[in-house]
């Protein structure tokens, strides 16, 4: 049953493309925002408290517009994320809370479906991320040794990204967009070693709940259309402003 439905869908797209104007585009994009390591144990036990820290992402994309309002894109992004916590260790006498911070880089691969309509867009798709250069700082003590910081984090993660925004300015072949992009990672951010030391709480516990990374970024994107499969004069993409 599934194969006939899939074949019907592919044939419908092919038929729609025959009367549309398929083309490719490439783009550069970057964004600033923050990420949040969600772990239910943090809220239940309240041993540590989240402290928001800035993050950023930048990279490029290539897209295939198979009909005027619909697009598939492949994004390759480099990101940097920081998560801070405050807490009070046992015997802590200072009036200021101790601070803990994890910093790490990510290489993000995203396959996104994007719907364009009336100068706005909505996008959704899977995200795969691999992590590197993990750094750990803690004014309350060292709760990681003899492990190294990069042993706490899983090598990669799988999640979902979605976003929305609008076209700001552009010409027939060039456009600038801005919007918000959210991502939620389904896989546990902690590695096996990280779960053994109860990352990111780093305090012995009878349970070790999974940690899911959540991100939100304000993104600006510059796109250049090329490789038209038919003449581009049969229609234009909607924009909020046109030069």
C-alpha positions as CSV (number, residue, x, y, z in Angstrom):
1,X,0.0,0.0,0.0
2,X,2.8,2.4,0.9
3,X,4.7,1.9,-2.5
4,X,1.7,2.9,-4.7
5,X,1.1,6.0,-2.5
6,X,4.8,7.0,-2.7
7,X,4.8,6.5,-6.5
8,X,1.6,8.6,-6.8
9,X,3.2,11.4,-4.8
10,X,6.4,11.4,-6.9
11,X,4.3,11.4,-10.1
12,X,2.3,14.4,-8.8
13,X,5.5,16.3,-8.1
14,X,6.9,15.5,-11.5
15,X,3.7,16.6,-13.2
16,X,3.6,19.9,-11.2
17,X,7.3,20.5,-12.0
18,X,6.6,20.2,-15.7
19,X,4.3,23.3,-15.6
20,X,6.4,25.2,-13.0
21,X,9.9,26.7,-13.1
22,X,12.3,24.5,-11.2
23,X,15.7,26.1,-10.3
24,X,18.6,25.8,-7.9
25,X,19.8,28.4,-5.4
26,X,22.8,28.7,-3.1
27,X,23.1,30.8,0.0
28,X,25.1,32.0,2.9
29,X,23.5,32.3,6.3
30,X,24.4,33.1,9.9
31,X,22.6,33.6,13.2
32,X,22.9,34.4,16.8
33,X,20.8,33.0,19.7
34,X,21.1,30.6,22.6
35,X,20.9,26.9,23.4
36,X,19.4,25.1,26.4
37,X,20.3,21.7,27.8
38,X,17.0,20.3,29.0
39,X,17.2,17.6,31.7
40,X,14.2,16.9,33.8
41,X,16.4,16.1,36.8
42,X,17.6,19.7,37.0
43,X,14.1,21.0,37.5
44,X,13.1,18.2,39.9
45,X,16.1,18.3,42.2
46,X,17.1,21.9,41.7
47,X,20.8,21.2,42.5
48,X,21.9,23.4,39.6
49,X,20.1,26.3,37.9
50,X,20.3,27.1,34.2
51,X,22.1,30.3,33.1
52,X,21.5,31.4,29.5
53,X,24.5,32.0,27.4
54,X,24.9,33.3,23.8
55,X,25.6,31.1,20.8
56,X,26.0,31.5,17.1
57,X,25.8,29.6,13.8
58,X,27.0,30.2,10.3
59,X,27.3,28.3,7.0
60,X,25.7,27.7,3.6
61,X,22.9,26.0,1.8
62,X,22.0,24.7,-1.6
63,X,18.3,24.5,-2.5
64,X,16.2,22.9,-5.2
65,X,12.9,24.7,-6.0
66,X,10.8,22.0,-7.6
67,X,7.7,24.3,-7.9
68,X,7.2,28.0,-7.3
69,X,6.2,27.8,-3.6
70,X,8.1,24.6,-2.5
71,X,11.7,24.0,-1.9
72,X,14.1,21.4,-0.5
73,X,17.4,22.6,1.0
74,X,20.5,21.1,2.3
75,X,22.2,23.2,5.0
76,X,25.8,22.8,6.2
77,X,26.3,24.9,9.4
78,X,29.0,25.4,12.0
79,X,27.7,26.3,15.4
80,X,29.1,27.3,18.8
81,X,27.0,26.7,22.0
82,X,27.5,27.5,25.6
83,X,25.5,26.4,28.6
84,X,26.0,27.9,32.0
85,X,24.7,26.8,35.5
86,X,24.8,28.3,38.9
87,X,24.9,26.2,42.1
88,X,26.1,26.0,45.7
89,X,28.5,23.2,46.5
90,X,28.5,21.6,50.0
91,X,30.4,23.8,52.4
92,X,30.3,26.8,50.0
93,X,30.7,29.9,52.1
94,X,30.8,32.6,49.4
95,X,27.8,34.9,49.0
96,X,28.0,34.4,45.2
97,X,26.9,31.1,43.7
98,X,29.5,28.9,42.0
99,X,29.3,28.9,38.2
100,X,29.7,26.0,35.8
101,X,30.0,26.3,32.0
102,X,30.1,23.9,29.1
103,X,31.2,25.1,25.6
104,X,31.3,23.1,22.5
105,X,31.2,23.3,18.7
106,X,28.8,21.6,16.4
107,X,28.8,20.6,12.7
108,X,25.1,20.6,11.6
109,X,23.7,18.9,8.6
110,X,20.0,19.7,7.8
111,X,17.7,18.6,5.1
112,X,14.8,21.1,5.1
113,X,11.5,21.4,3.3
114,X,10.6,25.0,2.9
115,X,7.2,26.5,1.9
116,X,7.3,30.0,0.4
117,X,4.2,32.1,0.2
118,X,3.5,35.8,-0.1
119,X,7.0,36.9,0.9
120,X,7.2,34.5,3.9
121,X,8.5,31.0,4.5
122,X,8.1,28.1,6.8
123,X,10.7,25.3,7.0
124,X,11.0,21.9,8.8
125,X,13.3,19.0,8.6
126,X,15.7,16.6,10.3
127,X,19.1,17.7,11.8
128,X,22.2,15.7,12.4
129,X,24.9,17.2,14.5
130,X,28.4,16.1,15.4
131,X,30.2,17.7,18.4
132,X,33.8,18.7,19.0
133,X,36.1,21.0,21.1
134,X,34.2,20.5,24.4
135,X,35.4,22.8,27.2
136,X,34.5,22.8,30.9
137,X,34.9,25.5,33.5
138,X,33.7,25.3,37.1
139,X,34.4,27.8,39.9
140,X,33.0,25.3,42.5
141,X,35.5,22.6,41.8
142,X,36.5,19.9,39.4
143,X,33.8,17.3,39.1
144,X,34.9,15.8,35.8
145,X,38.5,14.5,36.3
146,X,39.9,12.0,35.5
147,X,37.6,12.2,32.5
148,X,38.3,14.8,29.8
149,X,35.4,17.2,28.9
150,X,35.0,15.8,25.4
151,X,34.3,12.4,26.9
152,X,31.1,13.8,28.5
153,X,29.4,14.6,25.2
154,X,28.0,12.2,22.7
155,X,29.8,12.2,19.3
156,X,26.6,13.1,17.4
157,X,22.9,13.8,17.8
158,X,19.8,13.5,15.7
159,X,17.0,16.1,16.0
160,X,14.3,18.2,14.3
161,X,14.6,21.8,13.1
162,X,11.9,24.2,12.1
163,X,11.8,27.9,11.3
164,X,9.8,30.7,9.8
165,X,10.5,34.2,8.5
166,X,10.2,36.5,5.5
167,X,12.0,37.8,2.5
168,X,13.3,41.3,3.2
169,X,14.8,42.6,0.0
170,X,15.9,41.2,-3.3
171,X,16.0,41.2,-7.1
172,X,14.8,38.5,-9.5
173,X,17.9,36.3,-8.8
174,X,19.0,37.5,-5.4
175,X,17.2,37.7,-2.0
176,X,17.8,38.4,1.6
177,X,15.6,36.7,4.3
178,X,15.5,36.8,8.1
179,X,13.7,34.6,10.6
180,X,13.8,32.3,13.6
181,X,15.0,28.7,13.6
182,X,14.4,26.3,16.5
183,X,15.9,22.9,17.0
184,X,15.3,20.0,19.4
185,X,17.7,17.1,19.6
186,X,16.0,13.7,20.2
187,X,19.2,11.9,21.2
188,X,20.8,12.1,24.6
189,X,23.6,14.8,24.6
190,X,25.5,12.8,27.2
191,X,27.8,10.0,26.3
192,X,28.0,6.7,28.2
193,X,30.8,8.2,30.4
194,X,28.7,11.4,30.8
195,X,25.7,9.4,32.1
196,X,28.0,7.6,34.5
197,X,28.9,10.9,36.2
198,X,25.3,12.2,35.9
199,X,26.1,14.9,33.3
200,X,25.4,17.9,33.5
201,X,24.4,17.8,37.2
202,X,27.7,16.0,38.1
203,X,26.4,14.8,41.4
204,X,25.8,11.1,42.2
205,X,22.2,10.1,41.8
206,X,20.1,7.0,41.6
207,X,18.9,8.1,38.2
208,X,20.5,9.8,35.2
209,X,17.9,11.5,32.9
210,X,18.6,12.2,29.3
211,X,19.8,15.7,28.2
212,X,18.2,17.2,25.1
213,X,19.7,20.2,23.5
214,X,17.3,22.9,22.4
215,X,18.3,25.9,20.3
216,X,16.8,29.1,19.1
217,X,18.5,31.4,16.6
218,X,17.7,34.6,14.7
219,X,19.0,33.9,11.2
220,X,19.8,36.1,8.2
221,X,20.2,34.4,4.8
222,X,21.4,35.6,1.4
223,X,20.4,33.5,-1.6
224,X,21.3,33.6,-5.2
225,X,19.2,31.7,-7.8
226,X,20.9,29.9,-10.6
227,X,20.4,26.8,-12.9
228,X,16.9,27.5,-14.1
229,X,15.5,24.4,-15.8
230,X,13.0,26.7,-17.7
231,X,12.8,30.4,-18.3
232,X,12.5,32.4,-15.0
233,X,10.2,35.0,-16.6
234,X,7.0,33.0,-16.0
235,X,6.8,34.0,-12.4
236,X,8.6,35.7,-9.5
237,X,9.0,34.7,-5.9
238,X,7.1,37.0,-3.5
239,X,9.2,39.5,-1.5
240,X,8.4,42.1,1.1
241,X,10.5,44.6,-0.9
242,X,11.8,44.3,-4.5
243,X,14.7,46.2,-6.0
